[in-house]
Amino acid sequence: MAKHEHDFRDGFDVCVGNYGYYNEGELHDTWMRLPMDPDKIEPWLRSHGLFDEEHEEIYICLLYTSPSP
Protein backbone atom coordinates (compact mmCIF):
# COMPACT_ATOMS: atom_id res chain seq x y z
CA MET A 1 0.00 0.00 0.00
CA ALA A 2 1.35 3.42 -0.92
CA LYS A 3 2.26 5.75 1.92
CA HIS A 4 -0.52 8.24 1.06
CA GLU A 5 -3.35 5.71 0.93
CA HIS A 6 -5.65 4.97 3.87
CA ASP A 7 -6.92 1.58 4.93
CA PHE A 8 -10.65 1.83 5.64
CA ARG A 9 -11.30 -1.91 5.94
CA ASP A 10 -12.09 -1.48 9.65
CA GLY A 11 -14.33 1.52 8.97
CA PHE A 12 -13.74 5.22 9.42
CA ASP A 13 -14.72 7.96 11.84
CA VAL A 14 -17.02 10.86 10.97
CA CYS A 15 -18.06 13.86 13.03
CA VAL A 16 -21.84 13.82 13.49
CA GLY A 17 -23.74 16.84 14.75
CA ASN A 18 -27.12 18.49 14.88
CA TYR A 19 -27.92 21.69 12.96
CA GLY A 20 -31.06 22.34 15.03
CA TYR A 21 -29.05 22.71 18.23
CA TYR A 22 -26.37 24.66 16.35
CA ASN A 23 -28.95 27.17 15.12
CA GLU A 24 -30.06 27.59 18.76
CA GLY A 25 -26.49 28.45 19.76
CA GLU A 26 -25.42 25.03 21.08
CA LEU A 27 -22.81 22.74 19.58
CA HIS A 28 -23.88 19.10 19.81
CA ASP A 29 -21.49 16.79 17.97
CA THR A 30 -19.43 13.66 18.49
CA TRP A 31 -17.52 11.03 16.54
CA MET A 32 -19.26 8.04 15.00
CA ARG A 33 -17.59 4.93 13.59
CA LEU A 34 -18.94 3.84 10.19
CA PRO A 35 -20.15 1.60 8.77
CA MET A 36 -22.95 1.11 11.28
CA ASP A 37 -26.03 -1.05 10.93
CA PRO A 38 -28.79 1.29 9.62
CA ASP A 39 -31.18 0.08 12.34
CA LYS A 40 -28.73 1.22 15.02
CA ILE A 41 -28.11 4.76 13.75
CA GLU A 42 -31.18 6.53 15.17
CA PRO A 43 -30.85 4.87 18.61
CA TRP A 44 -27.15 5.81 18.60
CA LEU A 45 -27.98 9.43 17.71
CA ARG A 46 -30.60 9.58 20.47
CA SER A 47 -28.25 8.09 23.07
CA HIS A 48 -25.65 10.74 22.23
CA GLY A 49 -28.12 13.64 22.46
CA LEU A 50 -28.07 14.34 18.73
CA PHE A 51 -31.64 13.52 17.76
CA ASP A 52 -35.07 14.18 19.25
CA GLU A 53 -38.48 15.24 17.97
CA GLU A 54 -37.49 18.94 17.91
CA HIS A 55 -33.95 18.45 16.60
CA GLU A 56 -33.85 16.19 13.54
CA GLU A 57 -31.33 18.03 11.36
CA ILE A 58 -28.21 15.85 11.37
CA TYR A 59 -24.93 16.57 9.59
CA ILE A 60 -21.98 14.30 8.92
CA CYS A 61 -18.50 15.63 8.36
CA LEU A 62 -15.61 13.46 7.22
CA LEU A 63 -12.36 15.17 8.10
CA TYR A 64 -9.58 13.93 5.86
CA THR A 65 -6.00 15.00 6.25
CA SER A 66 -3.23 13.65 4.13
CA PRO A 67 -0.19 12.30 5.96
CA SER A 68 3.00 14.29 6.10
CA PRO A 69 5.53 13.39 3.39
DRENPA-3360 file (N, C-alpha, C; in nm, 2 decimals, always signed):
BEGIN
1 = MAKHEHDF = +0.09/-0.12/+0.00/+0.00/+0.00/+0.00/+0.09/+0.12/+0.00 ~ +0.06/+0.22/-0.08/+0.13/+0.34/-0.09/+0.12/+0.42/+0.04 ~ +0.22/+0.50/+0.07/+0.23/+0.57/+0.19/+0.11/+0.67/+0.21 ~ +0.05/+0.72/+0.10/-0.05/+0.82/+0.11/-0.19/+0.76/+0.11 ~ -0.20/+0.63/+0.09/-0.34/+0.57/+0.09/-0.38/+0.54/+0.23 ~ -0.51/+0.53/+0.26/-0.57/+0.50/+0.39/-0.63/+0.36/+0.38 ~ -0.63/+0.29/+0.49/-0.69/+0.16/+0.49/-0.82/+0.17/+0.57 ~ -0.93/+0.17/+0.50/-1.06/+0.18/+0.56/-1.14/+0.05/+0.58;
9 = RDGFDVCV = -1.06/-0.06/+0.58/-1.13/-0.19/+0.59/-1.20/-0.21/+0.73 ~ -1.15/-0.14/+0.83/-1.21/-0.15/+0.96/-1.31/-0.03/+0.99 ~ -1.34/+0.04/+0.88/-1.43/+0.15/+0.90/-1.36/+0.28/+0.90 ~ -1.43/+0.39/+0.93/-1.37/+0.52/+0.94/-1.46/+0.61/+1.04 ~ -1.40/+0.71/+1.09/-1.47/+0.80/+1.18/-1.52/+0.92/+1.11 ~ -1.64/+0.96/+1.15/-1.70/+1.09/+1.10/-1.75/+1.17/+1.22 ~ -1.75/+1.30/+1.20/-1.81/+1.39/+1.30/-1.95/+1.40/+1.27 ~ -2.04/+1.37/+1.37/-2.18/+1.38/+1.35/-2.24/+1.49/+1.44;
17 = GNYGYYNE = -2.32/+1.58/+1.39/-2.37/+1.68/+1.47/-2.52/+1.71/+1.44 ~ -2.57/+1.81/+1.51/-2.71/+1.85/+1.49/-2.72/+2.00/+1.46 ~ -2.77/+2.03/+1.34/-2.79/+2.17/+1.30/-2.90/+2.24/+1.38 ~ -3.00/+2.17/+1.42/-3.11/+2.23/+1.50/-3.05/+2.30/+1.63 ~ -2.97/+2.22/+1.70/-2.90/+2.27/+1.82/-2.81/+2.38/+1.79 ~ -2.73/+2.36/+1.68/-2.64/+2.47/+1.64/-2.71/+2.60/+1.61 ~ -2.82/+2.59/+1.54/-2.90/+2.72/+1.51/-2.95/+2.78/+1.64 ~ -2.96/+2.71/+1.75/-3.01/+2.76/+1.88/-2.89/+2.81/+1.96;
25 = GELHDTWM = -2.77/+2.80/+1.91/-2.65/+2.84/+1.98/-2.57/+2.74/+2.06 ~ -2.61/+2.61/+2.04/-2.54/+2.50/+2.11/-2.47/+2.41/+2.01 ~ -2.35/+2.37/+2.04/-2.28/+2.27/+1.96/-2.30/+2.13/+2.01 ~ -2.37/+2.05/+1.94/-2.39/+1.91/+1.98/-2.33/+1.83/+1.87 ~ -2.21/+1.77/+1.89/-2.15/+1.68/+1.80/-2.06/+1.58/+1.87 ~ -2.03/+1.47/+1.80/-1.94/+1.37/+1.85/-1.90/+1.28/+1.73 ~ -1.81/+1.19/+1.76/-1.75/+1.10/+1.65/-1.83/+0.97/+1.65 ~ -1.85/+0.93/+1.53/-1.93/+0.80/+1.50/-1.84/+0.72/+1.41;
33 = RLPMDPDK = -1.83/+0.59/+1.44/-1.76/+0.49/+1.36/-1.85/+0.43/+1.26 ~ -1.82/+0.44/+1.13/-1.89/+0.38/+1.02/-1.81/+0.28/+0.95 ~ -1.87/+0.18/+0.89/-2.02/+0.16/+0.88/-2.08/+0.12/+1.01 ~ -2.21/+0.15/+1.02/-2.29/+0.11/+1.13/-2.42/+0.05/+1.07 ~ -2.48/-0.05/+1.14/-2.60/-0.10/+1.09/-2.71/+0.01/+1.09 ~ -2.78/+0.02/+0.98/-2.88/+0.13/+0.96/-2.98/+0.13/+1.07 ~ -3.02/+0.01/+1.13/-3.12/+0.01/+1.23/-3.06/+0.06/+1.37 ~ -2.93/+0.08/+1.38/-2.87/+0.12/+1.50/-2.84/+0.27/+1.50;
41 = IEPWLRSH = -2.85/+0.34/+1.39/-2.81/+0.48/+1.37/-2.90/+0.57/+1.46 ~ -3.03/+0.56/+1.44/-3.12/+0.65/+1.52/-3.11/+0.63/+1.67 ~ -3.11/+0.51/+1.72/-3.08/+0.49/+1.86/-2.95/+0.54/+1.91 ~ -2.85/+0.53/+1.83/-2.71/+0.58/+1.86/-2.72/+0.73/+1.87 ~ -2.78/+0.80/+1.77/-2.80/+0.94/+1.77/-2.87/+0.99/+1.90 ~ -2.98/+0.92/+1.93/-3.06/+0.96/+2.05/-2.98/+0.94/+2.17 ~ -2.90/+0.83/+2.19/-2.82/+0.81/+2.31/-2.71/+0.91/+2.32 ~ -2.67/+0.97/+2.22/-2.56/+1.07/+2.22/-2.62/+1.22/+2.22;
49 = GLFDEEHE = -2.75/+1.23/+2.24/-2.81/+1.36/+2.25/-2.81/+1.44/+2.12 ~ -2.81/+1.37/+2.00/-2.81/+1.43/+1.87/-2.94/+1.43/+1.80 ~ -3.04/+1.37/+1.85/-3.16/+1.35/+1.78/-3.28/+1.34/+1.87 ~ -3.38/+1.43/+1.85/-3.51/+1.42/+1.92/-3.61/+1.48/+1.83 ~ -3.74/+1.48/+1.88/-3.85/+1.52/+1.80/-3.84/+1.67/+1.75 ~ -3.76/+1.75/+1.83/-3.75/+1.89/+1.79/-3.62/+1.92/+1.72 ~ -3.53/+1.83/+1.72/-3.39/+1.85/+1.66/-3.36/+1.73/+1.57 ~ -3.40/+1.73/+1.45/-3.39/+1.62/+1.35/-3.29/+1.65/+1.24;
57 = EIYICLLY = -3.22/+1.76/+1.25/-3.13/+1.80/+1.14/-2.99/+1.76/+1.17 ~ -2.95/+1.65/+1.11/-2.82/+1.58/+1.14/-2.72/+1.62/+1.02 ~ -2.60/+1.64/+1.06/-2.49/+1.66/+0.96/-2.38/+1.56/+0.99 ~ -2.31/+1.52/+0.88/-2.20/+1.43/+0.89/-2.08/+1.50/+0.82 ~ -1.97/+1.50/+0.89/-1.85/+1.56/+0.84/-1.73/+1.46/+0.84 ~ -1.68/+1.43/+0.73/-1.56/+1.35/+0.72/-1.44/+1.44/+0.71 ~ -1.36/+1.44/+0.81/-1.24/+1.52/+0.81/-1.12/+1.43/+0.76 ~ -1.07/+1.47/+0.65/-0.96/+1.39/+0.59/-0.83/+1.48/+0.58;
65 = TSPSP = -0.73/+1.43/+0.64/-0.60/+1.50/+0.62/-0.50/+1.40/+0.57 ~ -0.42/+1.45/+0.47/-0.32/+1.36/+0.41/-0.20/+1.36/+0.50 ~ -0.14/+1.25/+0.51/-0.02/+1.23/+0.60/+0.10/+1.32/+0.55 ~ +0.18/+1.35/+0.64/+0.30/+1.43/+0.61/+0.39/+1.35/+0.52 ~ +0.46/+1.41/+0.43/+0.55/+1.34/+0.34/+0.67/+1.28/+0.41;
% end
